[in-house]
């Protein structure tokens, strides 16, 4: 069985700045990292490899410099790394991105080994949409299990998986047949660190690059042309200046009364 981990190179959001003139992200000088949620998806794929002997493929869609992200995956122990890179893939929204990734997974299933699981981070820290994983599952007709914080059991022969999903205030135990797509949360595991020999080997390992001549997708369904979502403006919302109400230390009751009056005036309290 082949396990596919989808990973993405993202800008380090702790250092992201917005150009006040163009209202777009300033990319110059911003370091790129592996999307943090995807590191947990990759770690879980490697744990399944350790337990069941599965093959693991890491795939990423991005510019040529995203190869560095895949070399990090090779250093951790994946069996193959594939970069989906082509100018016609550029400018893709989540719909077009899931189309390209699904096509690559379909090709792996046909030419490498049967894909049993696809693992994705629950979302990326640059887009925060949480749509790509479910989009892949929908296109491939895989069962989708989102917000997974524990894999309870995996029956490779019987092709079934049982997981725990982290919901608001509770957990849900779900069982599904394979193939399945899982989006995972950080509580699932603790990512490993690469060993020095593996890092050295990864520097010379092959990262396969697939462009659209390999995937042969309709250019109207990928990249900017295949993206119905357009970002017209990015900006930091303006915040009104704060106000100190009364003297909460010397006159707490009076301050509370002033606050209540203000909230009532703004119709923010039920009568």
WOBEL-V229472 format. One record per backbone hydrogen bond with DSSP energy under -0.5 kcal/mol. CO is the residue of the C=O (numbers start at 1). NH is the residue of the N-H. E is the energy in kcal/mol with one decimal. If there is no record, write none. Layout:
CO;NH;E
CO;NH;E
This chain:
1;55;-1.8
2;116;-2.2
2;117;-1.1
3;5;-0.5
3;57;-2.6
4;6;-0.6
4;119;-3.2
5;7;-0.6
5;59;-2.2
6;121;-0.5
8;10;-0.5
8;35;-2.7
10;33;-2.9
11;13;-0.9
12;15;-2.2
13;16;-0.7
17;26;-2.7
19;23;-2.3
23;234;-1.1
24;19;-2.9
25;27;-0.8
26;17;-0.5
27;30;-1.8
29;31;-0.6
31;12;-2.7
33;10;-2.9
35;38;-1.0
35;39;-1.1
36;39;-0.5
36;40;-0.8
37;40;-0.6
37;41;-1.2
38;42;-2.6
39;43;-2.1
40;44;-2.1
41;45;-1.9
42;46;-2.1
43;47;-2.1
44;48;-2.0
45;49;-1.7
46;50;-2.3
47;51;-2.1
48;52;-3.0
48;54;-0.7
49;53;-1.9
55;3;-2.9
56;79;-2.0
56;80;-1.4
57;5;-2.9
58;82;-2.6
59;7;-2.5
60;62;-0.5
60;84;-3.3
63;66;-2.3
64;67;-1.8
65;68;-1.3
66;69;-0.7
66;70;-1.3
67;71;-2.0
68;72;-1.4
69;73;-1.2
70;74;-2.2
71;75;-2.1
72;76;-0.9
73;77;-0.8
73;78;-1.7
74;77;-0.7
75;195;-0.5
80;58;-2.6
81;208;-2.1
82;60;-1.9
82;84;-0.6
83;85;-0.9
83;210;-2.8
84;62;-1.9
86;89;-1.7
86;90;-0.5
87;90;-1.2
89;92;-0.9
90;224;-1.2
93;97;-2.5
94;98;-2.3
95;99;-1.3
96;100;-1.8
97;101;-2.5
98;102;-2.3
99;103;-1.8
100;104;-2.0
101;105;-2.3
102;106;-2.5
103;107;-1.8
104;108;-2.3
105;109;-2.4
106;110;-1.5
107;111;-2.4
108;112;-2.5
108;113;-1.7
114;2;-3.0
114;116;-0.5
116;179;-0.6
116;180;-1.9
117;4;-2.7
118;182;-3.1
119;6;-2.7
120;184;-2.2
124;128;-1.6
131;135;-2.0
132;136;-2.5
133;137;-2.2
134;138;-2.4
135;139;-2.1
136;140;-2.1
137;141;-1.0
137;142;-2.2
143;181;-3.3
144;146;-0.5
145;183;-1.9
147;166;-3.0
148;185;-2.1
150;152;-0.8
150;164;-2.9
153;162;-2.6
154;156;-0.9
155;159;-1.2
155;160;-1.6
159;178;-2.3
160;155;-3.1
161;176;-2.6
162;152;-1.6
162;153;-1.8
163;174;-2.5
164;149;-2.5
164;150;-1.1
165;167;-0.9
165;172;-2.1
167;169;-0.7
167;170;-0.8
170;167;-2.2
172;165;-3.0
172;174;-0.6
174;163;-2.8
176;161;-2.6
179;143;-1.7
180;118;-2.0
181;145;-3.0
182;120;-2.7
183;148;-2.9
184;122;-1.9
185;188;-1.5
186;189;-0.9
189;191;-0.5
195;199;-2.2
196;200;-2.3
197;201;-2.2
198;202;-2.4
199;203;-1.2
200;204;-0.6
201;204;-0.9
201;205;-0.7
206;208;-0.6
208;83;-3.4
208;210;-0.6
209;211;-0.6
210;85;-1.4
211;214;-1.3
211;215;-1.7
212;216;-2.5
218;221;-2.4
219;222;-0.6
222;225;-0.5
222;226;-1.6
224;227;-1.2
226;228;-0.7
228;230;-0.5
230;232;-0.8
235;237;-0.6
243;245;-0.6
244;246;-0.6
247;251;-2.9
251;255;-2.3
252;256;-2.4
253;257;-2.0
254;258;-2.1
255;259;-2.4
256;260;-2.5
257;261;-2.2
258;262;-2.2
259;263;-2.4
260;264;-2.5
261;265;-2.1
262;266;-1.4
263;268;-3.1
264;267;-1.3
